[in-house]
Amino acid sequence: MNETVRLFTEDGKRLDGRSFDQMRKVRMEVGVLDKCDGSAYIELGKTKIFAAVYGPKEAHPRHLAQPHRAILNCRYHMATFSVSDRKPAGMTRREIELTKVIKEGLETLIFLEEFPRSAIDVFIEIIQADAGTRTAGITAASLALADAGIPMMDLCAGIAVGKVQGKLVLDPSEEEDKYGEADMPIAIAPRINSIVLLQLNGRLTIDEFKEALSLARRGIESLYELQRKALKNKFAGIEEPEVE
Amino acid sequence: MAESRPSRALVLPGDKLCIIEEFIPKHGAKALQTGDVVATVIGQPEYFHKKHEVSVKPLKDVEKLRVGDIVLCEVRDAQEKLAGCSIIAKNGKRLKNEWSGAILQTPTPLTIGDIVVAKIIDEVAGTYTLTINERGLGIVMAFCDKCGYQLRQGRSGLICSRCRKTYRKKIVPYYGNINKIAEMFGLQSAASLVRSNGG
C-alpha cells in the first residue's frame, strides 16, 4: 500500500516542497488571551494551537493538594472542528494519553515545590489539527507557563521526526504521518539538555534513532530561538512588574 | 546595603546568569546540578556583589501571599480558637483567585459572614494564619446572625436595625463604609460583598 503512495517528488523533495530536514512554517505569539495568567498561540503549518495557564491558585478539590508542592493540571483537547470529520466534544483516549505525557513532560521543568498546596492549570486547545499537535502543544504550553511567570528550569520545544519510505523527515505532514513507517515526537529543554517527551510509533534501527534524534535537535534549536523571540517581543517594552 | 548591579538585559527561563561559585541564587534564580545558576523567570538580573547574591527581578510575578500582607477576607467557618476565611484581596489589590486562611479568634469572636481586614502573620506550606489583633485591623462589615441584616455601628457596639440585637466585635474605624473598603482593596463594586452575604 505504501509503495503506491508517492510522498516525494522526482527531485527528492517532499510533496509540500520541503527538504527532508525542513520544518513547516512556524508562528508563535505570547499573551494572546485576556483572562488567563499566561497564554500562547502557535501555528505549525496548518496546525493551530492555543495554550492557556491559570494559577498558581488554591488546589480544588482540597484533598488533592500536596503539602510540599503544587499540582499541575493539564488538558490537551482538540476542538470539535479541528479535524475534517467532526470530533466528539469529550476527551478521547488519545487526548487523555497526550494530556498525561505533556503533563509529565512539563512537571520536570516547573519548580512546583515553590507553591505548596496550590494548583497550576494548563489548557492546550487544538483549533486546527494537521499533524504534530502534541509537540506544538507542549511548545505552546511552555511559552504560556513562562508568560504566566511560573518559575521554570528552561523552556521546552517539541518536534516530530518521521520515517517515510525509508527516509527520515523532520516535522512530518499529515500524509507523511499517515503513510509513513515510523513517527517519533520528541520535546527537549535545550539549555539543560533534557528530553522531556519521547514517543516512538513504528520501528527505527539504532542508527536511524540516533539520526532522528540529531535531526530533532536541530529543529528544536530553531523552535527554541523562535520561542525566545516571541517572549522578548512581549516583554522587551515592560519596565515594571505587573504584580508586586 | 549591598551594592547591586541591575542589568537592563532581559533574561528568560534557562538563561545562564553565573556559576554557583560566583553568586548565590536568590529570587528568580536557581542552581543546577552542573553548577550553573540559571534564571527561572522572565526579568532583569540583579547582581549583589557584596553579598555575592544574584536574583532576577520578574517582569510578571505570580500572585502569592506573603507574611505581613494586609488582606481582606470573608469568614467562612467560625470555631472557638480559629475562624476559617477566604482571602479575597491584598494590599489594595483584588486577588484573581481566593485563598483559604485561618484567623486567630479574639475575645469578641468572629462569626460566619464577617468581612475582615487582617494581617498574615504566618505561612507554613501554603497554610496562612492571620490576625486582627493589631491596630487598624478588624471587621469592616458584619451581618446579624439572627436575621442576616447588615449591622450598623451604634454607641454600645454593633446593632441590627431590623431585630435590634446587639453585638460586641473588634471593628475598624471606617466600619460599614463600603466605598472606602472598595477603594482600599481595588474592588470594582462593594455591592458584591453585600450581595454575597444577603445584607
Boltz contact constraints between the chains, C-beta under 6 A:
constraints:
  - contact:
      token1: [A, 56]
      token2: [B, 62]
      max_distance: 6.0
  - contact:
      token1: [A, 57]
      token2: [B, 97]
      max_distance: 6.0
  - contact:
      token1: [A, 58]
      token2: [B, 99]
      max_distance: 6.0
  - contact:
      token1: [A, 67]
      token2: [B, 125]
      max_distance: 6.0
  - contact:
      token1: [A, 116]
      token2: [B, 125]
      max_distance: 6.0
  - contact:
      token1: [A, 116]
      token2: [B, 126]
      max_distance: 6.0
  - contact:
      token1: [A, 117]
      token2: [B, 126]
      max_distance: 6.0
  - contact:
      token1: [A, 146]
      token2: [B, 13]
      max_distance: 6.0
  - contact:
      token1: [A, 149]
      token2: [B, 41]
      max_distance: 6.0
  - contact:
      token1: [A, 149]
      token2: [B, 58]
      max_distance: 6.0
  - contact:
      token1: [A, 149]
      token2: [B, 60]
      max_distance: 6.0
  - contact:
      token1: [A, 149]
      token2: [B, 61]
      max_distance: 6.0
  - contact:
      token1: [A, 149]
      token2: [B, 62]
      max_distance: 6.0
  - contact:
      token1: [A, 151]
      token2: [B, 40]
      max_distance: 6.0
  - contact:
      token1: [A, 151]
      token2: [B, 41]
      max_distance: 6.0
  - contact:
      token1: [A, 152]
      token2: [B, 13]
      max_distance: 6.0
  - contact:
      token1: [A, 152]
      token2: [B, 40]
      max_distance: 6.0
  - contact:
      token1: [A, 154]
      token2: [B, 13]
      max_distance: 6.0
  - contact:
      token1: [A, 154]
      token2: [B, 14]
      max_distance: 6.0
  - contact:
      token1: [A, 155]
      token2: [B, 13]
      max_distance: 6.0
  - contact:
      token1: [A, 155]
      token2: [B, 14]
      max_distance: 6.0
  - contact:
      token1: [A, 191]
      token2: [B, 14]
      max_distance: 6.0
  - contact:
      token1: [A, 228]
      token2: [B, 12]
      max_distance: 6.0
  - contact:
      token1: [A, 231]
      token2: [B, 12]
      max_distance: 6.0
  - contact:
      token1: [A, 235]
      token2: [B, 42]
      max_distance: 6.0
  - contact:
      token1: [A, 235]
      token2: [B, 59]
      max_distance: 6.0
  - contact:
      token1: [A, 238]
      token2: [B, 59]
      max_distance: 6.0
  - contact:
      token1: [A, 241]
      token2: [B, 58]
      max_distance: 6.0
  - contact:
      token1: [A, 241]
      token2: [B, 61]
      max_distance: 6.0
  - contact:
      token1: [A, 242]
      token2: [B, 60]
      max_distance: 6.0
  - contact:
      token1: [A, 243]
      token2: [B, 61]
      max_distance: 6.0
  - contact:
      token1: [A, 243]
      token2: [B, 63]
      max_distance: 6.0
